[in-house]
Amino acid sequence: MQRRMFLTSLATSVAAATAGNFARAQSASTNQPSASAEHEQQSAEPKPDMIDYLPASKSAYQHFATETETMLHQDVLSVWYPRSIDNVHGGFNADFARDWSPLPSQGKFSVFQGRMTWVAAQVTLRRPALREQYLPYVRHGADYLANVMWDKQDGGFYWGLADDGSISPVFTDHKHLYGISFCLYGLAAAYQATHDARDLELAQRAFHWTDEHAHDARNGGYFEWLKRDGTPLQAEPYAATVASVPPGGFPVGYKSMNTHIHLLESFTELLRVWPDPTLRGRAAELQHLVRDVITVEPGAMNLYFTNAWQAVPEHDSYGHDVEATCLIDEAGEVLAQAGAAPSTSERERTEKVGRMLVDHALAYGWDSVHGGLYHSGFFTGKPDDLLKEWWVQMESLNTLLLLHERYGRTTDVYWKAFQLQWHWIQQYQLDHEFRGEYELIKPDGTPVSTTKGKMWKAAYHESRALMNVNERLQRLAAAAE
């Protein structure tokens, strides 16, 4: 039975459901307005969006399963494939305008190429009706990674190349672990979809090359920015400024949360098909680093670190927090399947940290008026970047439903947040005229830019989230019978 209600003061609701964690966090803030200022602020606050709230039930799960599957096909797969296939130079084209007409190319970026190959492979594996259509796309992407993006002289995947496959001044001839990770990720999924030994062999070579050249045997984790021959570039000692990686902005000579959560993701994907002892050990090491070193109480992740894992002051990225919840959880499951089952205390630690990250993001980064997570802020204060980025919204949807599945018997807060998040995506993030998602949305609900595709905006986040959410909703519906 449907009933209309306002989903307001969600952070307060979550605080009660999580034994006061949010209330303690909020009281820690020293930026308390005066009573009169607070009254003026409240009177000026916009009214919350009104949505159809559905109690958790079989019919509700089925309803959202249908809607998410529709979005997957209508706003992701049908707009990206086969439109992005580059039949001239190979690989995938990234740059598209609002109406999906081509824009001037930024070149071939390793991250984009690996992600689009991974998406095609996942569709082949998880949507049988589309298998015959998407298998050629998988082969197309994997061949590009092997024949063009892989450096046949020195090994490793280039950070990026010009469209014709030549070294590009935009990307240089260097290599970054973030890009290598996604190329490996795409190949591991391609092997699952095609069973072509070439894909697995290259994924294995990429892992060995990465581990040989970039693993930090002393401190754990990986050096990130490498010369063409695989030599890590270090930070300039005692320098007042830090160089940045073109075009990603990673600080040269430092370790990053972002690279390491995605190394965990790609190693987990490869571990599904290759239970190598060294790979298993590195995946466990990365899970520990993400869960126990990068993540800190009360539920935030530091962004950058020295090589010895000393945190460098920065903002809290709410989207990465909720994304990491799923990644450390998935890693634990795959490690168990590969013969490295975590202890009960380790499993409980993973679940506790994952929930802590989400609760903190909801307490500080959540828009309880319209739904959606803001971009970033200080870990105990209000967000200072109020833009809403498409991938953050999709990863949030995925993680909120995961926590509802796990804790829904004792609290409905994640289920309510899931629905308000879905409302935000449908109401504001989607382009209902030309389909697909806008990259960034302002606080007033209008897009910052109407560009639909660029080197950092592929079909990856939304495909993964929607497939995971749809499958979890179907499991929940079946269990509700």
Backbone hydrogen bonds, N-H to C=O, Kabsch-Sander energy under -0.5 kcal/mol:
donor,donor_aa,acceptor,acceptor_aa,energy
3,R,53,Y,-1.2
5,M,51,I,-1.3
7,L,5,M,-0.5
7,L,49,D,-0.6
8,T,6,F,-1.4
13,S,9,S,-1.8
14,V,10,L,-2.9
15,A,11,A,-2.3
16,A,12,T,-1.9
17,A,13,S,-1.7
18,T,14,V,-1.5
19,A,16,A,-0.9
20,G,15,A,-2.7
21,N,18,T,-1.4
24,R,20,G,-2.2
25,A,21,N,-1.9
26,Q,22,F,-3.1
27,S,23,A,-2.3
28,A,24,R,-1.0
29,S,26,Q,-1.4
32,Q,30,T,-1.3
38,E,34,S,-2.8
39,H,35,A,-2.2
40,E,36,S,-2.4
41,Q,37,A,-2.5
42,Q,38,E,-2.5
43,S,39,H,-2.3
44,A,40,E,-1.4
45,E,41,Q,-0.8
45,E,42,Q,-0.7
49,D,369,V,-2.8
51,I,5,M,-1.1
51,I,49,D,-0.5
53,Y,3,R,-1.2
53,Y,51,I,-0.9
54,L,52,D,-0.5
61,Y,57,S,-2.5
62,Q,58,K,-2.4
63,H,59,S,-2.2
64,F,60,A,-2.3
65,A,61,Y,-2.1
66,T,62,Q,-2.1
67,E,63,H,-1.9
68,T,64,F,-2.7
69,E,65,A,-1.9
70,T,66,T,-2.0
71,M,67,E,-2.2
72,L,68,T,-2.3
73,H,69,E,-1.9
74,Q,70,T,-2.9
75,D,71,M,-2.7
76,V,71,M,-0.5
76,V,72,L,-0.7
77,L,72,L,-2.7
78,S,73,H,-2.0
80,W,76,V,-1.7
81,Y,77,L,-2.6
84,S,80,W,-2.9
85,I,82,P,-1.8
86,D,91,G,-2.4
87,N,85,I,-0.9
90,G,86,D,-1.0
93,N,84,S,-4.0
96,F,94,A,-0.6
96,F,453,G,-1.3
97,A,101,S,-2.8
100,W,97,A,-2.0
103,L,95,D,-2.0
108,K,161,L,-2.8
109,F,107,G,-0.7
110,S,159,W,-1.9
113,Q,109,F,-2.4
114,G,110,S,-2.5
115,R,111,V,-2.3
116,M,112,F,-2.5
117,T,113,Q,-1.6
118,W,114,G,-2.2
119,V,115,R,-2.6
120,A,116,M,-2.0
121,A,117,T,-2.1
122,Q,118,W,-2.6
123,V,119,V,-2.5
124,T,120,A,-2.0
125,L,121,A,-2.0
126,R,122,Q,-2.8
127,R,123,V,-2.1
130,L,127,R,-2.3
131,R,128,P,-1.2
134,Y,130,L,-2.3
135,L,131,R,-2.2
138,V,134,Y,-2.0
139,R,135,L,-2.3
140,H,136,P,-2.3
141,G,137,Y,-2.4
142,A,138,V,-2.8
143,D,139,R,-2.4
144,Y,140,H,-1.6
145,L,141,G,-2.1
146,A,142,A,-2.1
147,N,143,D,-3.1
148,V,144,Y,-2.2
149,M,144,Y,-2.2
150,W,145,L,-1.2
151,D,156,G,-3.1
152,K,150,W,-0.8
155,G,151,D,-2.0
158,Y,149,M,-2.3
159,W,174,H,-2.0
161,L,108,K,-2.6
162,A,166,S,-2.7
165,G,162,A,-2.2
172,T,168,S,-2.6
175,K,226,L,-2.4
177,L,224,E,-2.1
180,I,176,H,-2.5
181,S,177,L,-2.4
182,F,178,Y,-1.4
183,C,179,G,-1.9
184,L,180,I,-2.5
185,Y,181,S,-2.3
186,G,182,F,-2.4
187,L,183,C,-2.1
188,A,184,L,-2.6
189,A,185,Y,-1.9
190,A,186,G,-2.3
191,Y,187,L,-2.4
192,Q,188,A,-1.5
193,A,189,A,-1.9
194,T,190,A,-2.8
195,H,191,Y,-2.5
197,A,195,H,-0.7
199,D,196,D,-1.4
200,L,196,D,-1.1
201,E,197,A,-2.6
202,L,198,R,-2.0
203,A,199,D,-2.1
204,Q,200,L,-2.5
205,R,201,E,-2.3
206,A,202,L,-2.6
207,F,203,A,-2.1
208,H,204,Q,-2.6
209,W,205,R,-2.8
210,T,206,A,-2.5
211,D,207,F,-2.9
212,E,208,H,-2.5
213,H,209,W,-2.3
214,A,210,T,-2.7
215,H,210,T,-0.6
215,H,211,D,-0.9
216,D,221,G,-2.8
217,A,215,H,-1.1
220,G,216,D,-2.4
223,F,214,A,-3.0
226,L,175,K,-3.2
226,L,224,E,-0.6
227,K,231,T,-2.9
230,G,227,K,-2.0
233,L,225,W,-2.8
235,A,253,G,-0.5
239,A,236,E,-1.7
245,V,250,F,-2.6
249,G,245,V,-3.3
252,V,243,A,-2.7
254,Y,251,P,-1.5
255,K,305,F,-2.4
257,M,303,L,-3.0
260,H,256,S,-1.7
261,I,257,M,-2.5
262,H,258,N,-1.4
263,L,259,T,-2.0
264,L,260,H,-2.0
265,E,261,I,-1.5
266,S,262,H,-2.6
267,F,263,L,-2.8
268,T,264,L,-2.1
269,E,265,E,-1.9
270,L,266,S,-2.3
271,L,267,F,-2.3
272,R,268,T,-1.0
272,R,269,E,-0.5
273,V,270,L,-1.3
274,W,270,L,-1.3
276,D,274,W,-2.3
280,R,276,D,-2.8
281,G,277,P,-2.3
282,R,278,T,-2.4
283,A,279,L,-2.6
284,A,280,R,-2.1
285,E,281,G,-2.1
286,L,282,R,-2.5
287,Q,283,A,-2.4
288,H,284,A,-2.2
289,L,285,E,-2.3
290,V,286,L,-2.8
291,R,287,Q,-2.6
292,D,288,H,-3.2
293,V,288,H,-0.6
293,V,289,L,-1.6
294,I,289,L,-3.4
295,T,290,V,-1.0
296,V,300,A,-3.0
299,G,296,V,-2.0
300,A,296,V,-2.3
302,N,294,I,-2.3
304,Y,312,V,-0.6
305,F,255,K,-2.6
306,T,310,Q,-2.2
309,W,306,T,-2.0
311,A,309,W,-0.6
312,V,304,Y,-2.8
316,D,377,G,-3.1
317,S,315,H,-0.5
318,Y,316,D,-0.8
318,Y,375,H,-0.9
319,G,375,H,-0.6
321,D,317,S,-1.7
322,V,318,Y,-2.0
323,E,319,G,-2.1
324,A,320,H,-2.5
325,T,321,D,-1.1
326,C,322,V,-1.0
326,C,323,E,-0.5
327,L,323,E,-1.7
328,I,324,A,-2.6
329,D,325,T,-1.3
330,E,326,C,-2.8
331,A,327,L,-2.2
332,G,328,I,-1.6
333,E,329,D,-1.6
334,V,330,E,-2.3
335,L,331,A,-2.7
336,A,332,G,-1.8
337,Q,333,E,-1.8
338,A,334,V,-1.6
339,G,336,A,-1.4
340,A,335,L,-3.0
347,R,343,S,-2.6
348,E,344,T,-2.4
349,R,345,S,-2.2
350,T,346,E,-2.3
351,E,347,R,-2.1
352,K,348,E,-2.5
353,V,349,R,-2.7
354,G,350,T,-2.3
355,R,351,E,-2.3
356,M,352,K,-2.3
357,L,353,V,-2.3
358,V,354,G,-1.7
359,D,355,R,-3.0
360,H,356,M,-2.2
361,A,357,L,-1.9
362,L,358,V,-2.6
363,A,359,D,-2.0
364,Y,360,H,-2.1
365,G,361,A,-2.6
366,W,362,L,-0.6
367,D,372,G,-2.5
368,S,366,W,-0.9
371,G,367,D,-1.9
374,Y,365,G,-3.0
375,H,385,D,-1.3
375,H,387,L,-0.9
376,S,385,D,-1.1
377,G,316,D,-1.6
378,F,382,K,-0.7
381,G,378,F,-1.2
384,D,376,S,-1.0
385,D,376,S,-1.8
386,L,384,D,-0.5
388,K,441,I,-2.2
389,E,387,L,-0.6
390,W,439,E,-2.8
392,V,389,E,-0.6
393,Q,389,E,-1.7
394,M,390,W,-1.8
395,E,391,W,-2.6
396,S,392,V,-2.1
397,L,393,Q,-1.8
398,N,394,M,-1.8
399,T,395,E,-2.3
400,L,396,S,-2.9
401,L,397,L,-1.6
402,L,398,N,-1.6
403,L,399,T,-2.3
404,H,400,L,-1.9
405,E,401,L,-2.6
406,R,402,L,-1.6
407,Y,403,L,-3.0
408,G,404,H,-2.3
410,T,407,Y,-1.9
411,T,407,Y,-1.4
416,K,412,D,-2.4
417,A,413,V,-2.3
418,F,414,Y,-2.3
419,Q,415,W,-1.8
420,L,416,K,-2.3
421,Q,417,A,-2.5
422,W,418,F,-2.4
423,H,419,Q,-2.1
424,W,420,L,-2.2
425,I,421,Q,-2.3
426,Q,422,W,-2.5
427,Q,423,H,-2.8
428,Y,424,W,-2.9
429,Q,424,W,-1.3
430,L,425,I,-1.7
431,D,436,G,-2.8
432,H,430,L,-0.8
435,R,431,D,-1.7
438,Y,429,Q,-3.1
439,E,451,T,-0.6
441,I,388,K,-1.9
442,K,446,T,-3.3
445,G,442,K,-2.1
448,V,440,L,-2.5
449,S,440,L,-0.6
452,K,96,F,-1.6
453,G,96,F,-1.8
454,K,457,K,-1.0
457,K,454,K,-1.6
458,A,456,W,-0.6
463,S,459,A,-1.7
464,R,460,Y,-2.6
465,A,461,H,-2.5
466,L,462,E,-2.5
467,M,463,S,-2.4
468,N,464,R,-2.5
469,V,465,A,-3.0
470,N,466,L,-2.4
471,E,467,M,-2.2
472,R,468,N,-2.4
473,L,469,V,-2.8
474,Q,470,N,-2.0
475,R,471,E,-1.8
476,L,472,R,-2.6
477,A,473,L,-2.5
478,A,474,Q,-2.3
479,A,475,R,-2.3
480,A,476,L,-1.3
481,E,478,A,-1.0
